[in-house]
Amino acid sequence: MSDHFFVVTGGPGAGKTSLITEFARRGFHTIPESGRAIIRAEMQSGGDALPWAGRMAYAERMLEQDLRAYSAAQALSGPVIFDRGIPDIVGYLTLCGLPVPPHVAAAARTARYNHRVFLAPYWNDIFTQDAERTQSRAEAEVTCAVMRETYAALGYEIVELPRTGTARRADFIETHLAF
């Protein structure tokens, strides 16, 4: 377990990436979400490892990238803030109605983060869609619920973030960064 690894999870459009950007601005080590980078790369190359095309291939690419990031982050000292964690892949596959392959489930069980996971709840006031975030508001709400259930099932303590500005959310998380 890496007690100094903290995950921010939740549904799309809940302010996770803005929060990670704020932590980077504050000098924290941060790990970006793998999904958006994969979508950009696949769209640029004409690949089909996309959440609306090759869902299992997309999940496998996320796992590869997330495991590399997790391993590389072992060398970092102090808190490391992750925009989503490996259990998010389990949640993604669950949302898609796809089976969770044993190696994905094993990775989620063994590549552990701090027991406290921060959940950015669905927040209608800030939800937006873009070229990479195509989910509807309803899908965003369901995604948030599935991520909560997935992390809880893996034994994590869920700390829901307040629906407030990014700086205040970052302050809130900082008060919980004990490890």
C-alpha positions in Angstrom: 0.0 0.0 0.0 1.1 3.5 -0.7 -0.2 5.6 2.1 1.0 8.8 0.4 -1.1 8.1 -2.7 -4.4 9.9 -2.7 -7.2 9.4 -5.3 -9.8 11.8 -6.4 -12.6 9.9 -8.2 -16.2 10.5 -9.2 -18.2 10.9 -12.3 -17.3 13.0 -15.3 -17.7 16.8 -15.1 -17.5 16.9 -11.3 -14.3 19.1 -11.1 -11.6 16.4 -10.6 -9.2 17.7 -13.2 -9.6 21.3 -12.1 -8.8 20.1 -8.6 -5.7 18.1 -9.8 -4.5 21.3 -11.6 -4.9 23.3 -8.4 -2.8 20.7 -6.5 -0.1 20.9 -9.1 -0.2 24.7 -8.8 0.3 24.3 -5.1 3.4 22.2 -5.6 2.0 18.8 -5.0 2.9 15.8 -7.1 -0.1 15.0 -9.3 -0.9 12.2 -11.7 -3.4 13.0 -14.5 -6.3 10.8 -15.6 -5.2 8.3 -18.2 -8.5 8.1 -20.0 -8.4 11.6 -21.6 -4.8 11.0 -22.9 -5.8 7.7 -24.4 -8.8 9.2 -26.0 -6.7 12.0 -27.5 -4.1 9.6 -28.8 -6.6 7.1 -30.2 -8.6 9.9 -32.0 -5.3 11.3 -33.4 -4.1 7.9 -34.7 -7.5 6.6 -35.8 -7.4 3.9 -33.2 -10.4 2.3 -31.7 -9.4 1.9 -28.0 -12.1 4.4 -27.2 -15.0 4.3 -24.6 -17.5 4.5 -27.4 -15.8 1.9 -29.7 -13.4 -0.7 -28.2 -14.3 -0.5 -24.6 -12.2 -3.5 -23.4 -9.2 -2.3 -25.4 -9.7 1.2 -23.8 -9.8 -0.4 -20.3 -6.6 -2.4 -21.0 -4.9 0.8 -22.2 -6.0 2.6 -19.0 -4.7 -0.3 -16.9 -1.3 -0.3 -18.7 -0.9 3.5 -18.3 -2.2 3.6 -14.7 0.1 0.8 -13.6 3.1 2.6 -15.1 2.1 5.8 -13.4 1.6 4.0 -10.1 5.0 2.4 -10.3 6.7 5.7 -11.3 5.0 7.5 -8.4 6.7 5.2 -5.9 9.8 7.3 -6.2 8.0 10.5 -5.2 8.0 11.7 -1.6 5.1 13.5 0.1 1.5 13.3 -1.0 0.8 12.3 -4.6 -2.7 13.2 -5.8 -4.1 10.9 -8.6 -6.9 11.9 -10.9 -8.7 8.6 -10.7 -7.1 5.3 -9.7 -6.9 1.7 -10.9 -10.2 0.8 -9.2 -11.9 3.3 -11.6 -11.2 0.8 -14.4 -13.2 -1.8 -12.5 -16.0 0.8 -12.2 -15.8 1.6 -15.9 -16.1 -2.0 -16.9 -19.0 -2.4 -14.5 -20.8 0.6 -16.0 -20.3 -0.9 -19.5 -21.8 -4.2 -18.4 -18.5 -5.9 -19.3 -16.8 -8.6 -17.2 -13.9 -7.5 -15.0 -10.9 -9.7 -16.1 -9.1 -11.3 -13.3 -5.9 -9.4 -13.9 -7.8 -6.0 -13.7 -9.4 -7.1 -10.4 -6.1 -8.3 -9.1 -4.4 -4.9 -10.0 -7.2 -3.0 -8.2 -6.7 -5.2 -5.1 -2.9 -5.0 -5.0 -2.0 -1.5 -6.2 -3.4 0.2 -3.1 -3.8 3.9 -2.4 -4.3 5.7 0.9 -7.4 4.2 2.6 -9.1 7.6 2.2 -10.5 8.2 -1.3 -11.9 11.6 -2.3 -15.2 11.5 -4.2 -16.2 14.5 -6.3 -20.0 14.1 -6.4 -22.1 14.8 -9.4 -22.7 18.6 -9.4 -25.2 19.9 -11.9 -23.9 23.5 -11.7 -20.5 22.6 -13.1 -21.2 19.7 -15.3 -20.2 20.2 -19.0 -19.6 18.0 -22.0 -16.8 18.3 -24.5 -15.2 16.2 -27.3 -13.7 13.7 -24.8 -16.5 13.9 -22.2 -19.6 12.8 -24.0 -21.6 11.3 -21.1 -25.0 12.8 -20.3 -25.9 14.2 -16.9 -27.7 11.0 -16.0 -24.6 8.9 -17.0 -22.4 11.2 -14.8 -24.6 10.6 -11.8 -24.6 6.8 -12.3 -20.8 6.9 -12.8 -20.3 8.7 -9.5 -22.5 6.1 -7.7 -20.6 3.2 -9.3 -17.2 4.7 -8.4 -18.4 5.1 -4.8 -19.5 1.4 -4.7 -16.4 0.1 -6.4 -14.0 1.8 -4.0 -16.1 0.9 -0.9 -16.2 -2.7 -2.0 -12.3 -2.6 -2.1 -12.3 -1.4 1.5 -11.6 2.3 0.9 -13.1 5.1 3.1 -15.0 7.5 0.9 -14.7 11.2 1.7 -17.2 13.2 -0.3 -16.0 16.6 -1.4 -18.1 19.6 -0.7 -19.8 21.4 -3.6 -17.7 24.5 -3.5 -14.9 26.2 -5.4 -11.8 24.4 -6.5 -9.5 26.2 -4.0 -11.8 25.4 -1.1 -12.0 21.8 -2.2 -8.2 21.6 -2.3 -8.1 23.1 1.2 -10.6 20.5 2.3 -8.5 17.6 0.9 -5.3 19.1 2.5 -6.9 18.8 5.9 -7.3 15.0 5.2 -3.9 14.2 3.9 -2.7 12.3 6.9 -0.8 9.1 6.2 
